[in-house]
Amino acid sequence: MTNIITSQTGPGGQPVVLHRIRAEYAAMPGLTLTLQQASRLWDLDLGQSALLFGELAAEGFLVRDTRTGVFKRPGCPECVH
């Protein structure tokens, strides 16, 4: 399996898949996903999803609900689960 995280980079050397995840969360403000759902949606393995979502959470782009395991945009009023 090709490492999708490092195989394709876009502007600023960031992985294309990371740019795509940001764009889709921005386009769908109420999007909430578990790691398993994200893995299926973006055709990633769980390790890759955990790495990418961990990076997005560390920078504050996403937050993880510790009760449900769902990743969502912080302060998103539409985000319900």
N, C-alpha and C positions, 0 to 999 in steps of 0.2 A: 504494500500500500504506500502510495506517495505521501510524503508529509505535506499536506495542504497548507500548513501554517507557514512553512519556509519556502515552498516551491514557487509561489507567485507573489511578487511584491508590487505594490502600487506606489502612489505619491508618498514621498518621505520615507520609503523603504518599509512601510507597514504592509503586513499581509493583506492581500486582496479580500480574503474572507472576512477579516476584521472590519475592513471598510464596508463590506456588504452587510454585515450584522448591524453596524452603526446606522447605515442608511435605512434598513428595514425597521429598526426600532424607532427611528425618527419619523418614518412615513406612517407607522402604525403606533400612535402614542399609547394605546392600551395593551400592547403586546406583552404577554407574560408567558414565560417558558421555563420548564424544568430543563436540567441538563439532558435528560433522555429525549425530550421533545426537540430541543435544539439540535441534538445529534442527528435525529432523523430529518429535520427540516433542511439542514445545511450539509447533509451527507458527511458528517464527521464522526470519528469514534469518540467515546466518552472522555478519554484522556485529552484529546484535542479540544473538545468543548469546554472541559474544566479549565484548561490553560487559557483559552480565549476569554471565557466569561470571568475567570479570576482576574485577568488583566483589566477588563472593562469595569469590574467592581472596584478594583484597587484605585483606578483613576476617578471613580465617582460617576461614570457614565451609566452604570447599572447598580442596582442594589439587590441583595438576595434576602428574601423573606426567610428567616431562620425557622419559622414554624412550618412553612409549606415547601420550601426549597425553590420557590419561583423567583426568577430574575425579571426585574422590571425597571423602568426609568424612575429615578427618585422624584417624589412629589407629583407623580402622575395621578390626577384625580380620576381618570377613566380606568385606572388599573384596579380591577376588583377580581377576587378569586374565591 
